[in-house]
Amino acid sequence: MERLKHFLKSLFFYHEPRDTYEFSLPEKNDEEASKKVNSNNNLFDPDEQENNQNLYDTLSVNIDFIKVKYNTLINSDIILREFNLSIRNKEYKACLLFIDGMVDSELIDNFILRPLMSKNCESSKPISSAITNNITVKKVKKFNLEDYIYTSLLPQNSIKKATTFDEIFSAVNGGDCALIVDTLNVGFVLDVKGFETRSISEPKNEIVIRGSQEAFVEKIRTNTSMIRRLVNNENLIIENVEVGKVTKTKCAVCYLQNITNLDLVAEVKYRLNNLAIDSLLSAGQLEQLISDSNEFGIPETMSTERPDKCAKYMIQGRIIVIVNGTPYALILPATLIDFMTSPEDTNLKPIFANFLKILRFLAMGITLLLPSIYIAIVDFHQELLPTELLFSLWASRENVPFPIIFELLVMEISFELIREAGLRVPSPVGPTIGIVGALVLGQAAVSASIVSPFLIIIVAITGIASFAIPDFSFGFHLRITRFLFTIAAYIAGFLGIAIGLYVYLCILCSIKSFGVSYLNPNDSINFNKKSNNFFAMPTWMQEFRHNYIHPKKERAQNNISMKWRHPNE
């Protein structure tokens, strides 16, 4: 009984901390503790104060600074290899800084340490001579240790000079190694990356029947090289931008200098360079940070794992942003029609591509409006149905005790749960859960008179239509917006749907993606210039690029592209 009283008392009454050590976080209202924490944070900010420090000409000072910054007493993977460098019968102390597991050890041993640690007997070579009064006077070039190491001792294909600790740390954190020599206030950064990466594989989410079977990986240089292989042009510009004070994530901005509007390039670089964040770990985070704000979850940039899709849009004048560590690239700007376009359309004849595009827009309408139309007809507008179908519908709902909105929400949420569960479980089990779970759940719900058979059909058709949307993010947006239209139809029938469509279209018209209207009404269909963004046209008719992004070169090909048909033209 005493123990019970003591336990209950400990729950409702505050006790002073014991003399023994107990860790506790300061409360929000603890002003003194908060001030103490803030003052301690302001004492030393390495990003703002010390990383921009220039290298010292004394090796021991540089090593001490590096040991403090990297906490070498704690970090086991930070390697500081000190050695002696012999040049012209003089010994120089030097050290290599790298991270174990991120470099190629053979490159360091054979192409850095071996040339540096061998004796280099560099003699003084005269650059000019003259004879005066039978005396030969030779002019000898002054020996420069920095230039000699850079030009003669490092057989590496990629060497950069670094003058600040920030440049050294950024390179080492990315998988390079840094060489620092005594008496020099300049370091040498050498590309010796050797960390394990995933090999190039087939696309998993954007599958095509006819087309490239390569997908991006997590390594940024591998991704940029795949784009370079497809766009073999010297005008292809790939600029690196670092984002994040802590992670310093590399982002590659790719565009064609002779095609892309430079104002658009400047805007993208401006947004990237003005991100005051600590970390950037994925392209999805970057998409939220650089997109124009809208509170409706409408995607404004396309995300793709296909290099051929990036090359296609880049040739049109778009910009590609690749984030290191993410196997997806961002295409911007993007419009509504772009989200309904599949990479397969490029490889199909126009008649087939147009049929599929119309089918996708039909799937968009079904995903967005079919459940709400069903509710509006059943609750408000029964006169639209044939008499036999209406009787059959009401007979199926005779034993259902719940309102139709409850039935629909239960089935829609259940369908989303099955979809999410199929994605999260191990891959061999996922399809089984999706098929068996849907069948069992639907049959059990009908047998228990929780939902009607007609509603099962409506939910199934809606779910199948949602899978026909090529872009995952836009399809997810439609799935969420569908619930709003459902509620509007339950409140006011077709009037609610009409008001919802009006508001939704107004929102779409107001959204801009990097200065481009989301619906781009001026250039969606333009047969006069033989260029449009809605219907697929034969390759020989695609003479102009889309003018809503204002490319430098509006014409994409000659008026007569197939000269073999018109040899005299």
C-alpha positions in Angstrom: 0.0 0.0 0.0 2.8 2.4 0.8 4.4 1.7 -2.6 1.1 2.5 -4.3 0.8 5.8 -2.4 4.3 6.7 -3.3 3.7 5.9 -6.9 0.5 8.0 -7.1 2.2 10.8 -5.3 5.1 10.8 -7.8 2.7 11.1 -10.7 0.9 14.2 -9.4 3.6 16.0 -7.4 6.9 17.5 -8.4 10.1 16.4 -6.8 13.4 18.2 -6.8 16.1 16.4 -8.7 18.4 14.2 -6.6 22.1 14.9 -6.2 23.0 12.2 -8.6 23.4 13.1 -12.3 20.2 13.3 -14.3 19.9 14.7 -17.7 17.0 17.0 -18.4 16.1 19.4 -21.2 15.3 23.0 -20.3 11.6 23.9 -20.4 10.3 26.3 -22.9 9.5 28.8 -20.1 13.0 28.5 -18.5 14.4 31.8 -19.7 17.7 31.5 -17.9 18.5 28.1 -19.4 17.4 29.3 -22.9 19.7 32.4 -22.6 22.5 30.1 -21.5 22.0 27.8 -24.5 21.8 30.7 -26.9 24.9 32.3 -25.5 26.8 29.1 -25.8 25.7 28.7 -29.4 26.9 32.1 -30.3 30.4 31.6 -28.8 31.6 29.4 -31.6 29.9 29.0 -35.0 32.4 27.3 -37.3 30.4 27.9 -40.4 30.5 31.7 -39.9 33.8 32.3 -38.1 36.5 29.7 -38.7 35.9 27.8 -41.9 36.7 30.8 -44.0 40.1 31.0 -42.3 43.1 31.0 -44.7 45.6 28.2 -44.5 48.7 28.9 -42.4 52.3 28.5 -43.8 53.1 26.3 -40.8 52.1 22.7 -41.1 51.8 22.0 -37.3 49.3 24.9 -37.0 47.2 23.6 -39.9 47.2 20.1 -38.4 46.1 21.3 -35.0 43.3 23.3 -36.6 42.2 20.2 -38.6 42.3 18.0 -35.5 40.1 20.3 -33.6 37.6 20.7 -36.4 37.3 17.0 -37.2 37.6 15.8 -33.5 40.2 13.3 -34.5 40.3 12.0 -30.9 36.7 10.8 -31.4 36.4 10.3 -35.2 38.0 7.0 -36.2 37.6 7.4 -40.0 39.5 10.8 -40.3 43.0 10.0 -41.5 45.9 12.4 -41.2 48.9 10.8 -42.8 52.1 12.8 -42.0 55.3 12.2 -44.0 58.4 13.9 -45.3 58.8 15.3 -48.7 62.4 15.4 -50.1 63.0 18.0 -52.9 66.4 19.3 -53.9 68.1 17.7 -50.9 65.8 19.5 -48.6 63.2 17.9 -46.4 59.6 19.3 -46.1 57.0 18.1 -43.8 53.6 17.3 -45.4 50.4 15.5 -44.6 47.4 14.0 -46.4 43.9 14.5 -45.1 41.1 12.1 -46.2 38.2 10.1 -44.9 38.6 6.3 -44.7 35.9 4.5 -46.8 35.4 7.4 -49.2 38.7 7.3 -51.1 40.5 4.8 -53.3 43.5 3.6 -51.3 45.3 2.4 -54.4 45.2 5.8 -56.0 46.6 7.4 -52.8 49.4 4.8 -52.5 50.5 4.6 -56.1 49.8 8.1 -57.4 50.2 10.4 -54.4 52.4 9.0 -51.7 54.8 7.1 -53.9 55.8 10.1 -56.1 55.9 12.4 -53.1 58.0 10.2 -50.8 60.6 9.3 -53.4 63.6 11.5 -53.5 63.2 14.3 -56.1 66.6 15.6 -57.2 65.5 18.7 -59.1 68.5 20.6 -60.4 68.5 24.2 -61.2 68.2 24.7 -65.0 69.4 27.9 -66.6 66.9 29.8 -68.6 69.4 32.0 -70.4 73.2 32.6 -70.6 75.6 35.2 -71.8 79.4 35.5 -72.2 81.1 38.7 -71.1 84.9 39.0 -71.0 85.2 35.2 -71.4 83.0 34.7 -68.4 79.7 32.8 -68.8 76.9 34.3 -66.8 73.8 32.1 -66.4 70.4 33.2 -65.3 68.7 30.6 -63.2 64.9 30.6 -62.6 63.9 30.9 -59.0 62.6 27.6 -57.5 58.9 27.6 -56.7 57.9 24.7 -54.4 54.1 25.2 -55.0 54.5 25.1 -58.8 56.9 22.2 -58.7 54.5 20.0 -56.6 51.6 21.0 -58.8 53.3 20.4 -62.2 55.8 17.6 -61.5 55.0 15.5 -58.4 51.3 14.7 -58.6 50.3 12.5 -61.5 46.6 13.1 -61.1 44.0 14.1 -63.6 42.2 16.5 -61.3 44.1 18.8 -59.0 42.8 22.0 -57.5 44.5 24.5 -55.2 42.8 25.6 -52.0 43.6 28.6 -49.9 41.0 28.3 -47.1 40.0 25.6 -44.7 36.4 25.7 -46.0 37.6 24.6 -49.5 39.7 21.8 -47.9 36.9 20.5 -45.7 34.3 20.7 -48.5 36.5 18.6 -50.8 37.5 16.0 -48.1 33.8 15.6 -47.0 33.0 14.9 -50.6 35.5 12.0 -51.0 38.7 13.9 -52.1 42.0 14.1 -50.3 43.9 17.2 -49.4 47.7 17.6 -49.4 49.2 20.3 -47.1 52.9 21.1 -47.2 55.0 23.0 -44.7 56.0 26.5 -45.7 53.0 26.8 -48.1 49.8 28.5 -47.3 48.1 26.7 -50.2 46.7 23.2 -50.2 46.2 20.7 -53.0 42.9 18.9 -53.5 43.1 15.6 -55.4 40.2 13.6 -56.8 40.5 10.1 -55.3 36.9 9.2 -54.7 36.4 5.5 -54.2 33.2 5.0 -52.1 30.7 2.3 -53.1 27.8 3.4 -55.3 24.8 1.7 -56.8 25.2 0.6 -60.4 23.0 1.9 -63.2 19.8 0.0 -63.3 16.4 0.0 -65.0 13.7 2.6 -64.1 11.4 1.3 -61.4 8.6 3.9 -61.5 8.7 5.3 -65.1 8.6 2.1 -67.1 8.4 2.3 -70.9 8.1 -0.5 -73.5 10.1 1.2 -76.2 12.8 3.5 -74.9 15.9 3.8 -72.8 16.3 1.4 -69.8 18.7 3.5 -67.8 17.8 5.3 -64.6 19.6 7.8 -62.4 21.6 6.7 -59.4 22.6 8.5 -56.1 26.0 9.7 -57.4 25.7 13.2 -59.0 28.6 12.7 -61.4 27.2 9.5 -62.8 23.9 11.3 -63.4 25.5 14.2 -65.2 27.6 11.9 -67.3 24.4 10.1 -68.5 23.0 13.4 -69.5 26.2 14.3 -71.3 26.1 11.1 -73.3 22.6 11.9 -74.5 23.2 15.6 -75.1 26.5 15.5 -76.8 27.0 19.3 -77.2 29.5 21.8 -76.0 26.7 24.2 -75.1 25.5 22.0 -72.3 26.3 23.8 -69.0 26.5 22.0 -65.7 27.0 24.3 -62.7 27.5 23.1 -59.1 25.7 24.9 -56.3 26.1 23.9 -52.6 23.0 23.9 -50.5 22.9 23.5 -46.7 25.3 24.8 -44.1 25.8 21.4 -42.4 25.4 18.9 -45.2 26.8 21.1 -48.1 24.9 19.1 -50.6 26.0 19.5 -54.2 23.3 20.4 -56.7 23.9 20.4 -60.4 22.1 23.0 -62.6 22.0 21.7 -66.2 20.9 23.7 -69.2 21.8 24.4 -72.8 23.4 27.8 -73.0 22.4 28.5 -76.6 18.7 27.5 -76.1 17.6 28.2 -72.5 16.4 31.6 -71.5 19.1 33.1 -69.3 16.6 35.0 -67.1 15.1 31.6 -66.2 18.6 30.3 -65.4 19.4 33.3 -63.2 16.1 32.9 -61.3 16.8 29.2 -60.6 20.4 30.0 -59.4 19.1 32.9 -57.3 16.7 30.7 -55.5 19.3 28.0 -54.9 21.9 30.4 -53.7 19.5 32.0 -51.2 18.5 29.0 -49.2 19.4 29.5 -45.5 19.0 25.9 -44.3 21.2 23.5 -42.5 20.6 20.3 -44.5 19.4 19.2 -47.9 19.0 15.4 -48.2 16.7 14.8 -51.1 15.3 16.4 -54.3 11.8 16.4 -52.7 13.1 18.9 -50.1 14.6 21.1 -52.7 11.3 21.0 -54.7 9.5 22.5 -51.7 12.2 25.1 -51.1 12.4 26.6 -54.6 8.9 26.2 -55.9 6.4 29.1 -55.9 4.2 28.8 -52.8 0.8 27.3 -53.1 -1.3 25.9 -50.2 -3.0 23.3 -52.3 -0.2 20.7 -52.8 -0.2 21.2 -56.6 3.2 20.1 -57.9 5.1 22.8 -59.8 8.2 20.8 -60.8 8.5 17.4 -62.4 10.5 14.7 -60.8 12.0 12.0 -63.0 14.4 9.1 -62.8 15.0 9.0 -66.5 18.0 10.7 -68.2 16.2 10.6 -71.6 13.3 12.5 -70.3 15.7 15.1 -68.9 17.4 15.4 -72.2 14.1 15.8 -74.1 13.0 18.7 -71.9 16.4 20.3 -71.8 16.5 20.5 -75.6 13.1 22.3 -75.3 14.7 25.0 -73.1 14.0 23.6 -69.6 16.4 23.4 -66.7 17.4 20.2 -64.9 18.4 20.2 -61.2 20.2 17.1 -59.9 20.7 16.7 -56.1 23.6 14.5 -54.9 22.4 11.4 -53.1 19.0 11.3 -54.8 18.3 9.2 -57.9 15.7 11.8 -59.2 16.1 15.0 -61.1 13.8 18.0 -61.1 12.6 19.5 -64.4 11.5 23.1 -64.3 9.4 24.9 -65.2 6.5 22.5 -65.5 2.9 22.8 -66.7 -0.3 20.8 -66.3 0.1 19.1 -69.7 3.7 18.1 -68.8 2.4 16.0 -65.9 0.1 14.1 -68.3 2.9 13.3 -70.7 4.7 10.0 -70.6 8.2 9.2 -71.9 6.5 6.6 -74.0 4.9 9.3 -76.2 8.2 10.1 -77.9 8.6 6.6 -79.1 5.1 6.0 -80.4 3.4 7.2 -83.6 1.4 10.4 -83.1 -2.0 8.7 -83.4 -1.2 6.2 -80.6 0.4 8.9 -78.4 -2.6 11.2 -78.8 -5.0 8.3 -77.9 -3.1 7.6 -74.8 -2.9 11.2 -73.8 -6.7 11.6 -74.2 -7.1 8.4 -72.1 -4.9 9.9 -69.4 -7.0 13.1 -69.2 -10.1 10.9 -69.0 -8.4 9.1 -66.1 -7.7 12.4 -64.5 -11.4 13.3 -64.7 -12.5 9.9 -63.3 -10.0 10.2 -60.5 -11.1 13.6 -59.6 -14.9 13.5 -60.1 -16.3 10.0 -60.4 -17.1 9.5 -56.6 -18.6 13.0 -56.3 -20.7 12.4 -59.4 -22.0 9.2 -58.0 -23.0 10.9 -54.7 -24.6 13.8 -56.5 -26.7 11.5 -58.7 -27.8 9.1 -55.9 -28.7 11.9 -53.4 -29.8 14.8 -55.5 -30.4 13.9 -59.2 -31.9 10.5 -59.4 -33.8 11.6 -62.5 -30.6 11.3 -64.6 -30.6 7.5 -64.2 -32.8 5.1 -66.2 -35.6 3.7 -64.1 -34.3 0.1 -64.1 -30.9 1.2 -63.1 -32.3 3.4 -60.3 -34.4 0.5 -58.9 -31.4 -1.8 -59.0 -29.2 0.8 -57.2 -31.7 1.4 -54.4 -32.3 -2.3 -54.0 -28.5 -2.8 -53.5 -28.5 -0.1 -50.8 -31.7 -1.3 -49.1 -29.9 -3.1 -46.3 -27.1 -0.5 -45.9 -27.7 1.5 -42.7 -25.1 4.2 -43.3 -25.3 7.3 -45.4 -23.6 7.2 -48.8 -20.9 9.6 -47.7 -19.9 7.3 -44.9 -19.8 4.3 -47.3 -17.6 6.2 -49.8 -15.2 7.5 -47.2 -14.7 4.1 -45.6 -14.0 2.4 -49.0 -11.7 5.2 -50.2 -9.7 5.2 -47.0 -9.5 1.4 -47.1 -8.3 1.6 -50.7 -5.6 4.1 -49.7 -4.5 1.9 -46.8 -4.2 -1.1 -49.1 -2.2 0.9 -51.5 0.1 2.2 -48.8 0.5 -1.2 -47.3 1.4 -2.7 -50.6 4.2 -0.2 -51.0 5.7 -0.6 -47.5 5.7 -4.4 -47.1 8.5 -6.5 -48.7 8.2 -6.6 -52.5 7.2 -10.3 -52.8 4.3 -9.7 -50.4 3.1 -6.4 -51.8 1.1 -7.5 -54.8 -0.5 -10.2 -52.7 -1.7 -7.8 -50.2 -3.0 -5.4 -52.9 -5.0 -8.1 -54.7 -6.2 -10.4 -51.9 -6.8 -7.5 -49.4 -9.0 -5.7 -51.9 -11.0 -8.8 -52.8 -11.5 -10.0 -49.3 -12.3 -6.5 -47.9 -14.7 -5.7 -50.7 -16.6 -9.0 -50.5 -16.7 -8.8 -46.7 -18.0 -5.3 -46.7 -20.8 -6.1 -49.2 -21.8 -9.3 -47.3 -21.9 -7.3 -44.0 -24.2 -4.7 -45.7 -21.7 -2.0 -44.9 -21.4 -0.8 -48.5 -23.3 -1.4 -51.7 -21.9 -3.3 -54.7 -22.3 -0.2 -56.9 -20.0 1.7 -54.6 -17.3 -1.0 -54.8 -17.4 -0.6 -58.6 -17.1 3.1 -58.3 -14.1 3.0 -55.9 -12.4 0.3 -58.0 -12.7 2.3 -61.3 -11.5 5.4 -59.5 -8.4 3.6 -58.1 -7.5 2.1 -61.4 -7.8 5.5 -63.1 -5.5 7.0 -60.6 -2.8 4.6 -61.6 -2.9 5.9 -65.2 -1.5 9.3 -64.2 2.1 9.3 -65.4 3.4 11.6 -62.6 3.2 10.2 -59.1 3.1 13.6 -57.3 0.3 14.9 -59.5 -1.6 11.7 -59.1 -1.3 12.0 -55.3 -2.6 15.6 -55.6 -5.7 14.3 -57.5 -6.3 11.6 -54.9 -6.4 14.2 -52.1 -8.5 16.7 -54.0 -11.0 14.0 -54.8 -12.1 14.0 -51.1 -12.9 17.8 -51.3 -15.1 17.2 -54.4 -16.8 14.3 -52.6 -17.8 16.5 -49.7 -18.9 19.3 -52.0 -21.2 16.9 -53.9 -22.6 15.5 -50.6 -23.6 19.1 -49.6 -25.0 20.5 -52.8 -24.9 17.9 -55.5 -23.9 19.0 -59.0 -24.0 22.6 -57.8 -21.3 21.8 -55.3 -19.3 20.0 -58.0 -19.6 23.0 -60.3 -18.5 25.5 -57.6 -15.6 23.2 -56.8 -14.5 23.0 -60.4 -14.7 26.8 -60.8 -12.6 27.3 -57.7 -10.1 24.6 -58.8 -9.7 26.1 -62.3 -9.2 29.5 -60.8 -6.5 28.1 -58.6 -4.8 26.4 -61.5 -4.9 29.6 -63.6 -3.3 31.6 -60.7 -0.4 29.2 -60.2 2.9 29.9 -61.9 6.0 27.7 -62.2 9.1 29.9 -62.4 7.1 32.6 -64.2 5.2 30.2 -66.5 1.5 29.9 -66.3 0.4 26.4 -65.1 -2.2 26.0 -67.9 -0.1 28.0 -70.5 -3.2 28.8 -72.6 -1.3 30.8 -75.2 0.8 27.9 -76.5 -1.0 24.7 -75.6 -2.3 24.2 -79.1 -0.7 26.1 -81.9 -0.9 24.5 -85.3 0.2 27.6 -87.1 3.7 27.3 -85.9 3.6 23.5 -86.0 4.3 23.3 -82.3 1.9 22.4 -79.5 2.1 21.0 -76.1 -1.1 19.0 -76.0 -1.3 16.8 -79.1 1.7 14.8 -80.2 2.8 15.6 -83.7 5.0 13.8 -86.2 8.7 14.3 -85.6 9.2 16.0 -88.9 6.5 18.6 -88.0 8.0 19.7 -84.7 9.7 22.7 -86.1 9.4 25.1 -83.1 10.0 24.9 -79.4 7.3 26.0 -77.0 7.3 29.8 -76.8 5.9 30.1 -73.3 9.4 29.5 -71.8 10.8 32.0 -74.3 13.9 30.0 -75.5 16.8 31.7 -77.3 16.3 29.6 -80.3 12.6 29.2 -81.1 13.1 27.0 -84.2 14.0 23.4 -83.4 14.6 22.1 -86.9 14.5 23.1 -90.5 11.3 23.5 -92.4 12.3 20.4 -94.4 13.8 18.0 -92.1 13.6 14.9 -94.3 15.7 16.1 -97.2 15.9 12.7 -98.7 12.2 13.2 -99.7 13.0 16.7 -101.2 16.5 16.5 -102.7 15.9 19.7 -104.7 14.9 21.9 -101.8 
